[in-house]
Amino acid sequence: MDFLHAYTILELQRLLREGELTCLEIAAGCLRQIQDYDKTIHAFITVLGDAVLEEARQHDLAGMGSDRDAALPLYGIPVGLKDLFATRGVLTTAGSKLFADHVPEEDACVVEKLKAAGALLIGKHNLHEIALGVTNINPHYGPSRNPWDLARITGGSSGGSAAAVLTGMCLAALGTDTGGSIRIPSALCGIVGLKPTCGRVSLRGVLPLSWNLDHAGPLARRVQDVALLYSVIAGYDPHDPASVDVAIEDPLAHLRHGVRGWRVALAVGKFFEAADAEILAALHAAARAFAELGARVEQVDLSWLEAAARANGQMTQGDAAAVHRERLATRPREIGADVLRRLEAGAALSSTEYALARRTQVEMRHRLSAFFAEYEILLTPTVPVPAPLIEGADSVQQAGQLTRFTAPFNLTGVPALSVPCGFTGRGLPIGLQIVGRMWSEAAVLRAGQAYEQAAALWHTIPEIERARKPGPARRRG
């Protein structure tokens, strides 16, 4: 069955239960997409082809007849991982020569949760080296290419994950986000990506970039699938010092209840006006859609968030230099040029500069908390420009530009979702960022679902795939 990724995970699981589809067919379908497209797109570093097929066969032999199997939310669903998550017995490179031979002995906490939920691990995704960048132009494993225009970047650092999800090489993925690395590629590739609240998803077994800013979260083509993955991976981990024990609202329980009566803020002001005109037009069209859905939308000048973006950039580089201090000192020639520049800049950051950035973090958290006492959600562009060209791109310069609207919410730790909200005149995706108060992932996803249903953009596919047309699920036998 072609175009498996035109179906939601819940739809595929219904087909599995009804015997119209097998786990093996799903896995084989994703592997065909990898075979057809990945030599061009470079979404994967490692593909677990034989292993995923064998595991799919075992799933089929066991069947979904038992109550236990029927209750597994990701049963038979191929999921990919940014190559930053530890996977037992599987190469985990972080997109770097520094970890070219690294094979972990244990799974990351979230990988354990995926497997326990019945997911099939299909492979490890290409990323910006050590996650310190947002272009996914990787000097060691090749640049990930945007399926909408192969001359352009996917965004990063979870760029391979976004491209793989978009083209059906996997049906969902996990990425990480320190300054926008889930949301930026989601926006530039036209899929959905969630950065949960800081401390909501365990980082145990994830190679750190910043101990103070890192988040892990899901990417998928539809909000419902992102909500499903989030429900699997969220939760307190007593073995992760950054994990926070806060009750979790079921993100699927009220996903379709809409936003009628909500007070919604639309970000305006000098900071947000520094964006491409087509992106700003799409943002305002999305705000009108929320008003039509029954929300009360108000324009709010949030230019003060510029200080949060700047502080996040300083802390990211300073923390990354601390994490990789020994490798920076002893193996600098093995590090890509752009990442080396940023690590060296982080190492040169003075203690005064870092202390001021941390003070800005405290102040911005306080100010944003007061803001969200007035509003349910905030709407902003995810990124200020469409996907830039790969050729001639300066990854360090792009980091400052592409994280402009995402980084403030890493610094403050609040949840943020990117959903598709249209296309430029050149046919490049535009992302809408929906931000909520601390621990309000369910509300953010609910807003994303309401907008997604109103916009109905998920049917649009890249030119690279238009030679094939999705058809109905075929019945076996």
Secondary structure, DSSP 4 states (H G I P E B T S, - for coil): ---GGGS-HHHHHHHHHTTS--HHHHHHHHHHHHHHHHHHH--EEEE-HHHHHHHHHHHHHH-S-SHHHHT-TTTT-EEEEETTB-BTTB---TTSGGGTT---SS--HHHHHHHHTT-EEEEEE--SGGG--SS---TTT---EETTEEEEE--SSSHHHHHHHHTTSSSEEEEEESSSTTHHHHHHHT-EEEE--TTSB--TTB--S-TTT-EEEEEESSHHHHHHHHHHHBS--TT-TT--------TTTTTTS--TT-EEEEEESHHHHSS-HHHHHHHHHHHHHHHHTT-EEEEEE-GGGHHHHHHHHHHHHHHHHHHTHHHHHH-GGGS-HHHHHHHHHHHH--HHHHHHHHHHHHHHHHHHHHHTTT-SEEEEES-SSSPPBSTT--HHHHHHHHTTTTHHHHHH---EEEEEEEE-TTS-EEEEEEEESTT-HHHHHHHHHHHHHHH--TT---GGGTTS---PPPPP-
